[in-house]
């Protein structure tokens, strides 16, 4: 894959999931060459992993993760990102009410949320490589 592509696309990890040795992801590359972010054998495995994380956050009923804004604040904390700008971009792309409660069973909203987050992570110039249909299929695998 071209080194000119954003890291998330090069790694088949469009939401830039950090390496955590405790995670035994399906489709994880055995010999990671990135060192900081997970690498997957296909884009679908990388997207599925992101859905698994969000599914666990919402399923466990974490008291402070109830809205798209809560998810983004945890995913892209202000200590590492311009979280307010990230939220604004996701809201614009996904056409979501970022303060409305979200449940895992709301597939359409969850898919639009993660799809928009991937576009923010990788850059709007690469949205053609990030099909909403792929995200919808990966939701069903989580």
Phi and psi in degrees as GROMACS dihedral restraints (atoms count N, CA, C in turn):
[ dihedral_restraints ]
;  ai    aj    ak    al  type     phi  dphi    fc
    3     4     5     6     1   -62.1    20    10
    4     5     6     7     1   136.2    20    10
    6     7     8     9     1   -75.1    20    10
    7     8     9    10     1    -6.4    20    10
    9    10    11    12     1   -80.3    20    10
   10    11    12    13     1   -15.1    20    10
   12    13    14    15     1   -73.7    20    10
   13    14    15    16     1   155.7    20    10
   15    16    17    18     1   -60.8    20    10
   16    17    18    19     1   152.1    20    10
   18    19    20    21     1   -51.8    20    10
   19    20    21    22     1   -43.6    20    10
   21    22    23    24     1   -60.0    20    10
   22    23    24    25     1   -36.0    20    10
   24    25    26    27     1   -76.8    20    10
   25    26    27    28     1   -41.6    20    10
   27    28    29    30     1   -59.4    20    10
   28    29    30    31     1   -36.5    20    10
   30    31    32    33     1   -90.1    20    10
   31    32    33    34     1     0.6    20    10
   33    34    35    36     1    54.0    20    10
   34    35    36    37     1    37.0    20    10
   36    37    38    39     1  -137.0    20    10
   37    38    39    40     1    70.2    20    10
   39    40    41    42     1   -67.5    20    10
   40    41    42    43     1   -10.4    20    10
   42    43    44    45     1  -105.1    20    10
   43    44    45    46     1     8.2    20    10
   45    46    47    48     1    52.7    20    10
   46    47    48    49     1    58.6    20    10
   48    49    50    51     1   -72.9    20    10
   49    50    51    52     1   127.7    20    10
   51    52    53    54     1   -73.2    20    10
   52    53    54    55     1   152.7    20    10
   54    55    56    57     1   -66.7    20    10
   55    56    57    58     1   133.2    20    10
   57    58    59    60     1  -140.8    20    10
   58    59    60    61     1   112.7    20    10
   60    61    62    63     1   -56.2    20    10
   61    62    63    64     1   -21.7    20    10
   63    64    65    66     1   -71.7    20    10
   64    65    66    67     1   -21.7    20    10
   66    67    68    69     1   -85.8    20    10
   67    68    69    70     1   120.7    20    10
   69    70    71    72     1  -106.7    20    10
   70    71    72    73     1    66.0    20    10
   72    73    74    75     1   -62.4    20    10
   73    74    75    76     1   142.2    20    10
   75    76    77    78     1   -66.9    20    10
   76    77    78    79     1   136.5    20    10
   78    79    80    81     1    77.6    20    10
   79    80    81    82     1     9.7    20    10
   81    82    83    84     1   -70.5    20    10
   82    83    84    85     1   135.9    20    10
   84    85    86    87     1   -68.7    20    10
   85    86    87    88     1   131.7    20    10
   87    88    89    90     1   -67.8    20    10
   88    89    90    91     1   -42.9    20    10
   90    91    92    93     1  -109.6    20    10
   91    92    93    94     1    80.5    20    10
   93    94    95    96     1   -64.1    20    10
   94    95    96    97     1   129.5    20    10
   96    97    98    99     1  -104.6    20    10
   97    98    99   100     1    -2.4    20    10
   99   100   101   102     1   -81.2    20    10
  100   101   102   103     1   -46.6    20    10
  102   103   104   105     1    87.5    20    10
  103   104   105   106     1   -19.9    20    10
  105   106   107   108     1  -122.8    20    10
  106   107   108   109     1   -38.1    20    10
  108   109   110   111     1  -118.2    20    10
  109   110   111   112     1   147.3    20    10
  111   112   113   114     1   -60.6    20    10
  112   113   114   115     1   150.6    20    10
  114   115   116   117     1  -123.5    20    10
  115   116   117   118     1   139.2    20    10
  117   118   119   120     1  -123.6    20    10
  118   119   120   121     1   156.4    20    10
  120   121   122   123     1   -73.7    20    10
  121   122   123   124     1   -20.8    20    10
  123   124   125   126     1  -149.0    20    10
  124   125   126   127     1   160.3    20    10
  126   127   128   129     1   -61.3    20    10
  127   128   129   130     1   -37.5    20    10
  129   130   131   132     1   -60.4    20    10
  130   131   132   133     1   -39.2    20    10
  132   133   134   135     1   -67.1    20    10
  133   134   135   136     1   -37.8    20    10
  135   136   137   138     1   -66.4    20    10
  136   137   138   139     1   -41.3    20    10
  138   139   140   141     1   -68.3    20    10
  139   140   141   142     1   -42.5    20    10
  141   142   143   144     1   -57.8    20    10
  142   143   144   145     1   -42.7    20    10
  144   145   146   147     1   -60.3    20    10
  145   146   147   148     1   -41.7    20    10
  147   148   149   150     1   -63.1    20    10
  148   149   150   151     1   -42.7    20    10
  150   151   152   153     1   -62.6    20    10
  151   152   153   154     1   -38.4    20    10
  153   154   155   156     1   -61.0    20    10
  154   155   156   157     1   -42.1    20    10
  156   157   158   159     1   -61.5    20    10
  157   158   159   160     1   -49.9    20    10
  159   160   161   162     1   -64.6    20    10
  160   161   162   163     1   -40.9    20    10
  162   163   164   165     1   -57.4    20    10
  163   164   165   166     1   -46.0    20    10
  165   166   167   168     1   -63.8    20    10
  166   167   168   169     1   -42.3    20    10
  168   169   170   171     1   -59.8    20    10
  169   170   171   172     1   -45.1    20    10
  171   172   173   174     1   -77.2    20    10
  172   173   174   175     1   -36.0    20    10
  174   175   176   177     1   -69.3    20    10
  175   176   177   178     1   -38.1    20    10
  177   178   179   180     1   -72.8    20    10
  178   179   180   181     1    -6.8    20    10
  180   181   182   183     1    62.9    20    10
  181   182   183   184     1    38.6    20    10
  183   184   185   186     1   -56.9    20    10
  184   185   186   187     1   131.0    20    10
  186   187   188   189     1   -64.8    20    10
  187   188   189   190     1   -21.7    20    10
  189   190   191   192     1  -110.5    20    10
  190   191   192   193     1    12.5    20    10
  192   193   194   195     1  -123.6    20    10
  193   194   195   196     1    90.3    20    10
  195   196   197   198     1  -129.6    20    10
  196   197   198   199     1   -15.8    20    10
  198   199   200   201     1  -129.5    20    10
  199   200   201   202     1   164.5    20    10
  201   202   203   204     1   -55.8    20    10
  202   203   204   205     1   -37.9    20    10
  204   205   206   207     1   -61.4    20    10
  205   206   207   208     1   -42.9    20    10
  207   208   209   210     1   -60.1    20    10
  208   209   210   211     1   -42.9    20    10
  210   211   212   213     1   -61.5    20    10
  211   212   213   214     1   -46.7    20    10
  213   214   215   216     1   -67.2    20    10
  214   215   216   217     1   -38.6    20    10
  216   217   218   219     1   -61.7    20    10
  217   218   219   220     1   -31.8    20    10
  219   220   221   222     1   -80.1    20    10
  220   221   222   223     1   -40.5    20    10
  222   223   224   225     1   -70.2    20    10
  223   224   225   226     1   -42.7    20    10
  225   226   227   228     1  -128.5    20    10
  226   227   228   229     1    72.8    20    10
  228   229   230   231     1   -63.4    20    10
  229   230   231   232     1   151.9    20    10
  231   232   233   234     1   -59.1    20    10
  232   233   234   235     1   -21.0    20    10
  234   235   236   237     1   -69.7    20    10
  235   236   237   238     1   -17.6    20    10
  237   238   239   240     1  -121.5    20    10
  238   239   240   241     1   -14.9    20    10
  240   241   242   243     1  -142.0    20    10
  241   242   243   244     1   164.9    20    10
  243   244   245   246     1   -87.7    20    10
  244   245   246   247     1    84.2    20    10
  246   247   248   249     1   -62.9    20    10
  247   248   249   250     1   -36.8    20    10
  249   250   251   252     1   -62.1    20    10
  250   251   252   253     1   -44.9    20    10
  252   253   254   255     1   -64.7    20    10
  253   254   255   256     1   -41.7    20    10
  255   256   257   258     1   -57.2    20    10
  256   257   258   259     1   -48.7    20    10
  258   259   260   261     1   -60.4    20    10
  259   260   261   262     1   -45.0    20    10
  261   262   263   264     1   -60.9    20    10
  262   263   264   265     1   -42.2    20    10
  264   265   266   267     1   -65.6    20    10
  265   266   267   268     1   -44.2    20    10
  267   268   269   270     1   -63.1    20    10
  268   269   270   271     1   -42.6    20    10
  270   271   272   273     1   -58.8    20    10
  271   272   273   274     1   -43.7    20    10
  273   274   275   276     1   -65.4    20    10
  274   275   276   277     1   -46.3    20    10
  276   277   278   279     1   -69.8    20    10
  277   278   279   280     1   -46.2    20    10
  279   280   281   282     1   -86.8    20    10
  280   281   282   283     1   -13.8    20    10
  282   283   284   285     1    55.0    20    10
  283   284   285   286     1    50.6    20    10
  285   286   287   288     1  -115.2    20    10
  286   287   288   289     1   149.9    20    10
  288   289   290   291     1   -80.4    20    10
  289   290   291   292     1   109.1    20    10
  291   292   293   294     1   -73.0    20    10
  292   293   294   295     1   -13.2    20    10
  294   295   296   297     1  -104.1    20    10
  295   296   297   298     1    -2.7    20    10
  297   298   299   300     1   -81.2    20    10
  298   299   300   301     1   139.7    20    10
  300   301   302   303     1   -56.5    20    10
  301   302   303   304     1   144.8    20    10
  303   304   305   306     1  -129.5    20    10
  304   305   306   307     1   139.4    20    10
  306   307   308   309     1  -118.0    20    10
  307   308   309   310     1   151.6    20    10
  309   310   311   312     1   -57.0    20    10
  310   311   312   313     1   -36.9    20    10
  312   313   314   315     1   -66.6    20    10
  313   314   315   316     1   -12.6    20    10
  315   316   317   318     1   -85.7    20    10
  316   317   318   319     1    74.5    20    10
  318   319   320   321     1   -53.3    20    10
  319   320   321   322     1   -47.9    20    10
  321   322   323   324     1   -56.4    20    10
  322   323   324   325     1   -47.7    20    10
  324   325   326   327     1   -68.9    20    10
  325   326   327   328     1   -40.1    20    10
  327   328   329   330     1   -65.0    20    10
  328   329   330   331     1   -44.1    20    10
  330   331   332   333     1   -62.7    20    10
  331   332   333   334     1   -47.3    20    10
  333   334   335   336     1   -62.6    20    10
  334   335   336   337     1   -37.4    20    10
  336   337   338   339     1   -62.7    20    10
  337   338   339   340     1   -53.6    20    10
  339   340   341   342     1   -68.2    20    10
  340   341   342   343     1   -34.4    20    10
  342   343   344   345     1   -61.3    20    10
  343   344   345   346     1   -47.0    20    10
  345   346   347   348     1   -65.3    20    10
  346   347   348   349     1   -38.6    20    10
  348   349   350   351     1   -61.6    20    10
  349   350   351   352     1   -40.1    20    10
  351   352   353   354     1   -64.7    20    10
  352   353   354   355     1   -38.5    20    10
  354   355   356   357     1   -64.7    20    10
  355   356   357   358     1   -40.9    20    10
  357   358   359   360     1   -65.1    20    10
  358   359   360   361     1   -43.4    20    10
  360   361   362   363     1   -64.2    20    10
  361   362   363   364     1   -41.7    20    10
  363   364   365   366     1   -95.9    20    10
  364   365   366   367     1   -21.0    20    10
  366   367   368   369     1   107.8    20    10
  367   368   369   370     1   137.5    20    10
  369   370   371   372     1   -60.3    20    10
  370   371   372   373     1   -26.2    20    10
  372   373   374   375     1   -63.9    20    10
  373   374   375   376     1   -16.9    20    10
  375   376   377   378     1  -110.3    20    10
  376   377   378   379     1    15.1    20    10
  378   379   380   381     1   -64.1    20    10
  379   380   381   382     1   -22.8    20    10
  381   382   383   384     1   -65.5    20    10
  382   383   384   385     1   -29.8    20    10
  384   385   386   387     1   -79.5    20    10
  385   386   387   388     1    -7.6    20    10
  387   388   389   390     1  -117.0    20    10
  388   389   390   391     1    79.5    20    10
  390   391   392   393     1   -75.9    20    10
  391   392   393   394     1   136.9    20    10
  393   394   395   396     1   -62.7    20    10
  394   395   396   397     1   -30.1    20    10
  396   397   398   399     1   -64.2    20    10
  397   398   399   400     1   -40.1    20    10
  399   400   401   402     1   -63.6    20    10
  400   401   402   403     1   -42.1    20    10
  402   403   404   405     1   -62.8    20    10
  403   404   405   406     1   -40.4    20    10
  405   406   407   408     1   -62.9    20    10
  406   407   408   409     1   -42.2    20    10
  408   409   410   411     1   -65.7    20    10
  409   410   411   412     1   -39.4    20    10
  411   412   413   414     1   -70.3    20    10
  412   413   414   415     1   -30.4    20    10
  414   415   416   417     1   -55.9    20    10
  415   416   417   418     1   -42.7    20    10
  417   418   419   420     1   -68.8    20    10
  418   419   420   421     1   -16.3    20    10
  420   421   422   423     1   -90.9    20    10
  421   422   423   424     1   -12.4    20    10
